[in-house]
Amino acid sequence: MLYQWEIGGTDLDDVWAAYERVRPIELDEAARAMAQALVAGTAACLARIDPLIEDQSAHWRLERMSVVDRLILRLAVYELLETPATPRGVVIDEALELARTFSTEAAVKFVNGVLDGIARRLPAAAGPA
């Protein structure tokens, strides 16, 4: 959904409507609500998310990153910032799995390094990392 939003310049409501028409995977109501919240939250918080990514990814401007890698990072950083109940290690592991599935092995290392650095700079989480 984030890819369609970014590449197509599509409104988030239209992105969600397209997902509902195609439904590549079936989501129960809780998963659907979580997906919508993550997509909307990520898109809404770019002014906060992008500087963190740029600061941590020395010599890599966002526009030089592959779209997939950039969106994986944005989604994970949003989760690190806004879903403190989710352990940081879980957020990073899920981002790495997305990178393994949709990008390259080099991207996995890059995503891991950027997210690890950002997670270390954030205030201590309430739960285990």
C-alpha positions in Angstrom: 0.0 0.0 0.0 2.8 2.4 0.8 4.5 1.5 -2.5 1.3 2.3 -4.4 0.9 5.6 -2.5 4.5 6.7 -3.1 5.0 5.5 -6.7 1.5 6.3 -8.0 1.0 9.4 -6.0 -2.3 7.8 -5.1 -4.5 9.1 -2.2 -4.5 6.7 0.7 -8.3 6.2 0.5 -7.8 5.1 -3.2 -4.9 2.9 -2.2 -7.1 1.1 0.4 -10.0 0.9 -2.0 -7.7 -0.8 -4.6 -6.5 -3.2 -1.9 -10.1 -4.1 -1.1 -10.8 -4.8 -4.8 -7.7 -7.0 -5.3 -7.2 -8.4 -1.8 -3.9 -10.3 -2.5 -4.2 -11.6 1.1 -7.3 -11.8 3.2 -7.1 -9.8 6.5 -9.4 -10.2 9.5 -10.9 -7.0 10.9 -8.1 -6.5 13.5 -5.3 -7.0 10.9 -7.1 -4.7 8.4 -7.4 -1.9 11.0 -3.7 -2.3 12.0 -2.6 -2.2 8.4 -4.6 0.9 7.7 -3.3 2.6 10.9 0.3 1.7 10.0 0.0 3.0 6.4 -1.8 6.2 7.4 0.5 6.8 10.3 3.6 6.3 8.3 2.4 8.6 5.6 1.4 11.3 8.1 4.6 11.3 10.0 7.2 11.6 7.3 8.4 15.0 8.6 9.4 13.2 11.8 10.5 9.9 10.3 12.7 11.0 7.3 15.2 13.1 9.3 15.8 10.2 11.6 16.5 7.9 8.6 18.7 10.5 6.9 20.7 11.2 10.0 21.4 7.5 10.5 22.1 6.6 6.9 25.4 8.4 6.4 26.0 9.4 2.7 22.6 8.1 1.6 19.9 10.6 0.8 16.3 9.2 0.9 15.9 9.8 -2.8 18.9 7.7 -3.6 17.6 4.7 -1.7 15.5 2.2 -3.5 11.8 2.9 -3.0 11.2 -0.5 -1.3 14.1 0.0 1.1 13.0 3.5 1.9 9.4 2.4 2.6 10.5 -0.5 4.8 12.6 2.0 6.8 9.8 4.5 7.1 7.3 1.9 8.2 9.6 0.4 10.8 10.6 3.9 12.1 7.0 4.8 12.4 6.4 1.6 14.5 9.5 2.3 16.6 8.2 5.8 17.4 4.4 5.2 17.7 3.9 1.7 18.9 5.9 1.4 22.1 4.0 -1.8 23.1 5.7 -3.6 20.2 9.2 -4.6 21.2 11.9 -2.9 19.2 13.5 -6.2 18.3 10.2 -7.4 16.8 9.8 -4.3 14.7 13.4 -4.6 13.4 13.0 -8.4 12.7 9.8 -7.7 10.7 11.6 -5.0 8.7 14.4 -7.4 7.9 12.0 -10.0 6.8 10.4 -7.5 4.4 13.8 -6.6 3.1 14.7 -10.3 2.6 11.5 -10.8 0.7 11.2 -7.7 -1.4 14.8 -6.4 -1.7 18.4 -7.7 -1.6 20.8 -9.1 0.9 22.7 -5.9 0.9 19.4 -4.1 1.7 18.9 -6.4 4.7 22.2 -5.3 6.2 21.5 -1.6 5.4 18.0 -1.7 6.9 19.4 -3.5 10.0 22.1 -0.9 10.5 19.8 2.1 10.1 17.1 0.7 12.3 19.5 -0.4 15.0 21.1 3.0 15.1 17.7 4.8 15.3 16.4 2.4 18.0 19.5 3.1 20.1 18.9 6.9 19.9 15.3 6.7 20.9 14.3 7.0 24.6 14.1 3.7 26.5 11.0 1.8 25.7 8.6 0.7 28.4 9.0 -3.0 27.6 11.9 -5.3 26.6 13.6 -4.5 23.3 
